[in-house]
Amino acid sequence: MRALIIEDEKKTAQYLKKGLTENGFVADVAENGEDGLHLATTAEYAFVILDVMLPDRDGWSIITELRRTGKQTPVIFLTARDAVEDRVKGLELGADDYLVKPFAFSELLARIKTILRRGPTRYPEVLQVTDLEIDFLKRKAKRGAKRLDLSPKEFLLLWLLASHAGEILTRTYISEQVWDMNFDCDTNVVDVAILRLRKKLDEPFPVKLLHSVRGVGYVLEDRSEEDIP
Ligand code: CA
């Protein structure tokens, strides 16, 4: 799941990005309002964290423009000012929630989870492919009763593949979805990550779920039925 952070304070932006990445999200950062609006309108994000006070274009005008273009991406406002009218204004303009700085990351995470549960694109919380079960919000994956011990990137990779079960995903698509836009992703990185994931996901189990499609990419599906002659 991809998130956009629009925040000009570098420290806050990096704090947010680090926290989101540790929690299994891919986070892009825009350091000014124009770039932020451009990304928010042209790319698909699960949610946007939007600072109100930005040097060029403020958060109010960004959300107004975003909603005008018909984008319903959930937006959480970050505001340094604890004025009631600011909160009301944000919500009136179409924000989904707001947080007053300084805030604890756990608080933000709780808000994000709530928003993803009720958001316009309803994210399934749990995905199931045969005996594989992945709970996105709890960050848990298991096959049958066995818990899979995955790194955040492996988890995200598995979630991506499972949410497109049966579809072949190209290395390029996978790298775009799992690594952030500033990461110059060699597709070898994808192959290495897949290899690691496969060790945990498939090696201990008789039914293999992760398959390579030569020259294209990868697909997650249960092919065990097809193997029966
Ligand atoms: Ca700011």
Boltz pocket constraint, residues with backbone or C-beta under 6 A from the ligand:
constraints:
  - pocket:
      binder: B
      contacts: [[A, 7], [A, 8], [A, 9], [A, 51], [A, 52], [A, 53], [A, 54]]
      max_distance: 6.0
